[in-house]
């Protein structure tokens, strides 16, 4: 195994374990002799790939990696990463793409990427909808912890929005939990009539930004098989972006 391959495997191990690693982790997961593991980790430390926390016996990402990560974040902000990835998905599927964010209790559409399949209605940038009633909103709400989610649904505005509809807090809370478990959210004939959408959310922990991106298509095409196919594409895209931004909510979830 080359030194480049060994280095890549050690860095992947850090990502997999989501934190610092010990010599014993390298020995166990990479099946490396103890003497080799110690020598390799010392070499990586000398070049700045890792940094040793002697008090805990851990090796953490080093200054070289952190500097490169900071540079990558500056050159490719979250919105640009999502925009480029979503454009590719729209071209691949022919569906319309949306990028949205949470603004208090509402979802705000930031960008629309038109696909080849016409939609019954198009939601334009600047449009707002109740977050609980859209797949993008539920995908972003799934990033909340339980206390934040409780506070969201306790808002008087939510009670006003739900009033007169067939929805209730318990069912909406359950829908967000399903999204948290599955890694994606769907909406069929909800906020936009005769339209279906599948969404994932992604964040950048260095800037505290989070956006949701979705593919939207006519409800007639929303078979269980098609929903699963689109969900798989979106989840793979979210994971690829998360590996660049360091979004552990996504890498843990997916």
Secondary structure, 3 states (H helix, E strand, C coil): CCHHHHHHHHHHHHHHHCCCECHHHHHHHHCCCHHHHHHHHHHHHHCCCEEEECCCCEEEECHHHHHHHHHHHHHCCHHHHHHHHHHHHHHHHCCEEEEEEEECCEEEEEEEECCCCCCCCCCCCCCEEEHHHCHHHHHHHCCCCHHHHHHHHCCHHHHHHHCCCCCCHHHHHHHHHHHHHHCCEEEECCCCCCEEEEEEEEEECCCCEEEEEEEEEEHHHCCHHHHHHHHHHHHHHHHHHHHHHCCHHHHHHC
